[in-house]
Amino acid sequence: MSPPWSKLLERLAKPLGRRPTLRRLDDPETIKQGLWHEYAAHDLLFQLYGPEADSPFYPYHCPTIFAAVERLNIQPRLTELAPEARLGRPDGAWEWLDASTFVLIDLPGALSVQMAVRMMAERAGQPIATFDHWPAAGVQRSFNANSYRHMEPLAWPPQQPNLNVAVDSTDVLNVMVTLAPRLHQLKQRGIPPDAPALVMCDSRRTIASKPGPGDFDNRYFIDDAMLPSADWLQRRGVSTLAFFGESMQSSPSSDLTMFINECHRAGMKLINLGLNDPGSWAIPLPMMPPPPVRMTGLTFPKSRVGGFGKRVPVPSESSGGSFSGAGG
């Protein structure tokens, strides 16, 4: 069994000695009509929003948020998309994007997913998820199958985020199921193993406010093991690192700064583009390396089954801090 599938099963807390019952997207019995609700499952989303099995980037695909769909019984919802995902393609957009480029998309979660799919549709790429946290249990009501399939799309931008959760990432899962039919079609055409990596990051992960007692703290950071080294990238022909933030003035999240500086020291070209500047989608600008920030000593609560997320203890509770939905 490949390491990413093993990690997915570990997040689900299922014994690895058993034969996995995970479905495959290439099985004609898995997706019969190509409708969004058919993809609302952990195993299918994990495959869709990650590299193909023969890609060298496959081991860097993070399983946690996908496992949450199964473990926490989350029902992702159909949603409207952001204007930036629907905007007409600017002349020359993404023509710089090729196998020699590694892209860090550091936007609020659902926007990272939308722009990654857009780049794949309009040029090339293979998505890689870094969402290493658990959404809180109970953030969505349960719907019967018929109501779930026929409900109206949620409005964009997401309304009424759960204020009892540090990073309310239900918008990420909602966008994933919404774009799943389109992404599946793209993948059926074939994604070459050397397609440029589109690393989807949630820029809220380290800057969200710490929730209070009794709430759910799922802040997290991207550690060194979740990104390849500059040497690893260069040995595979990657010579350019592109940073995609909300604006041309956006600073990379603190947990990305050491990696960006490592790439710069190794001689890789750094370029910058902004969500609010479609002109930069065609002509990215040179980027100076950001001041490096060491994450040593930074602690966010981890779950016992991997990934980040735990209930903040209430002072009156003697053993608080557990979160049964994700394993505590």
Secondary structure as the mmCIF struct_conf table of DSSP 4:
data_model
#
loop_
_struct_conf.conf_type_id
_struct_conf.id
_struct_conf.beg_label_comp_id
_struct_conf.beg_label_asym_id
_struct_conf.beg_label_seq_id
_struct_conf.end_label_comp_id
_struct_conf.end_label_asym_id
_struct_conf.end_label_seq_id
HELX_RH_AL_P HELX_RH_AL_P1 PRO A 3 ARG A 11
TURN_TY1_P TURN_TY1_P1 LEU A 12 ALA A 13
TURN_TY1_P TURN_TY1_P2 LEU A 16 GLY A 17
BEND BEND1 ARG A 18 ARG A 18
HELX_LH_PP_P HELX_LH_PP_P1 ARG A 19 PRO A 20
TURN_TY1_P TURN_TY1_P3 LEU A 25 ASP A 26
BEND BEND2 ASP A 27 ASP A 27
TURN_TY1_P TURN_TY1_P4 PRO A 28 THR A 30
BEND BEND3 LYS A 32 GLN A 33
HELX_RH_3T_P HELX_RH_3T_P1 TRP A 36 TYR A 39
BEND BEND4 ALA A 41 ALA A 41
HELX_RH_AL_P HELX_RH_AL_P2 HIS A 42 LEU A 48
TURN_TY1_P TURN_TY1_P5 TYR A 49 TYR A 49
BEND BEND5 GLY A 50 GLY A 50
TURN_TY1_P TURN_TY1_P6 ALA A 53 ASP A 54
BEND BEND6 SER A 55 SER A 55
TURN_TY1_P TURN_TY1_P7 PRO A 56 PHE A 57
HELX_RH_3T_P HELX_RH_3T_P2 TYR A 58 TYR A 60
HELX_RH_AL_P HELX_RH_AL_P3 THR A 64 ARG A 71
TURN_TY1_P TURN_TY1_P8 LEU A 72 ASN A 73
STRN STRN1 THR A 79 THR A 79
HELX_RH_AL_P HELX_RH_AL_P4 PRO A 83 ARG A 86
BEND BEND7 LEU A 87 LEU A 87
HELX_LH_PP_P HELX_LH_PP_P2 GLY A 88 PRO A 90
TURN_TY1_P TURN_TY1_P9 ASP A 91 TRP A 96
BEND BEND8 ASP A 98 ASP A 98
TURN_TY1_P TURN_TY1_P10 ALA A 99 SER A 100
STRN STRN2 THR A 101 LEU A 107
BEND BEND9 PRO A 108 PRO A 108
HELX_RH_AL_P HELX_RH_AL_P5 GLY A 109 GLU A 122
TURN_TY1_P TURN_TY1_P11 ARG A 123 ARG A 123
STRN STRN3 GLN A 126 ALA A 129
STRN STRN4 HIS A 133 HIS A 133
HELX_LH_PP_P HELX_LH_PP_P3 TRP A 134 ALA A 136
TURN_TY1_P TURN_TY1_P12 ALA A 137 GLY A 138
BEND BEND10 VAL A 139 GLN A 140
HELX_RH_AL_P HELX_RH_AL_P6 ALA A 145 HIS A 150
HELX_LH_PP_P HELX_LH_PP_P4 MET A 151 PRO A 153
STRN STRN5 LEU A 154 LEU A 154
HELX_LH_PP_P HELX_LH_PP_P5 ALA A 155 ALA A 155
BEND BEND11 TRP A 156 PRO A 157
HELX_LH_PP_P HELX_LH_PP_P6 PRO A 158 GLN A 159
BEND BEND12 GLN A 160 GLN A 160
TURN_TY1_P TURN_TY1_P13 LEU A 163 ASN A 164
STRN STRN6 VAL A 165 VAL A 165
BEND BEND13 ALA A 166 VAL A 167
TURN_TY1_P TURN_TY1_P14 SER A 169 SER A 169
HELX_RH_AL_P HELX_RH_AL_P7 THR A 170 GLN A 188
TURN_TY1_P TURN_TY1_P15 ARG A 189 ARG A 189
TURN_TY1_P TURN_TY1_P16 PRO A 193 ASP A 194
BEND BEND14 ALA A 195 ALA A 195
HELX_LH_PP_P HELX_LH_PP_P7 PRO A 196 PRO A 196
STRN STRN7 ALA A 197 ASP A 202
TURN_TY1_P TURN_TY1_P17 SER A 203 ILE A 207
BEND BEND15 ALA A 208 ALA A 208
HELX_LH_PP_P HELX_LH_PP_P8 SER A 209 PRO A 211
TURN_TY1_P TURN_TY1_P18 PRO A 213 GLY A 214
BEND BEND16 ASP A 215 ASP A 215
STRN STRN8 PHE A 216 ASP A 217
HELX_RH_3T_P HELX_RH_3T_P3 ASP A 224 MET A 226
BEND BEND17 LEU A 227 LEU A 227
HELX_RH_AL_P HELX_RH_AL_P8 ALA A 230 ARG A 235
TURN_TY1_P TURN_TY1_P19 ARG A 236 GLY A 237
STRN STRN9 THR A 240 GLY A 245
BEND BEND18 GLU A 246 SER A 247
TURN_TY1_P TURN_TY1_P20 MET A 248 GLN A 249
HELX_LH_PP_P HELX_LH_PP_P9 SER A 250 SER A 253
HELX_RH_3T_P HELX_RH_3T_P4 SER A 254 LEU A 256
HELX_RH_AL_P HELX_RH_AL_P9 THR A 257 ARG A 265
TURN_TY1_P TURN_TY1_P21 ALA A 266 GLY A 267
STRN STRN10 LYS A 269 GLY A 274
TURN_TY1_P TURN_TY1_P22 LEU A 275 ASN A 276
HELX_RH_AL_P HELX_RH_AL_P10 PRO A 278 ALA A 282
BEND BEND19 ILE A 283 ILE A 283
HELX_LH_PP_P HELX_LH_PP_P10 PRO A 284 PRO A 284
STRN STRN11 LEU A 285 PRO A 286
HELX_LH_PP_P HELX_LH_PP_P11 MET A 288 PRO A 292
TURN_TY1_P TURN_TY1_P23 THR A 296 GLY A 297
STRN STRN12 LYS A 302 LYS A 302
TURN_TY1_P TURN_TY1_P24 ARG A 304 VAL A 305
BEND BEND20 GLY A 306 GLY A 307
STRN STRN13 PHE A 308 PHE A 308
STRN STRN14 LYS A 310 ARG A 311
HELX_LH_PP_P HELX_LH_PP_P12 VAL A 312 VAL A 314
TURN_TY1_P TURN_TY1_P25 PRO A 315 SER A 316
BEND BEND21 SER A 318 SER A 319
HELX_RH_3T_P HELX_RH_3T_P5 SER A 324 ALA A 326
TURN_TY1_P TURN_TY1_P26 GLY A 327 GLY A 327
#
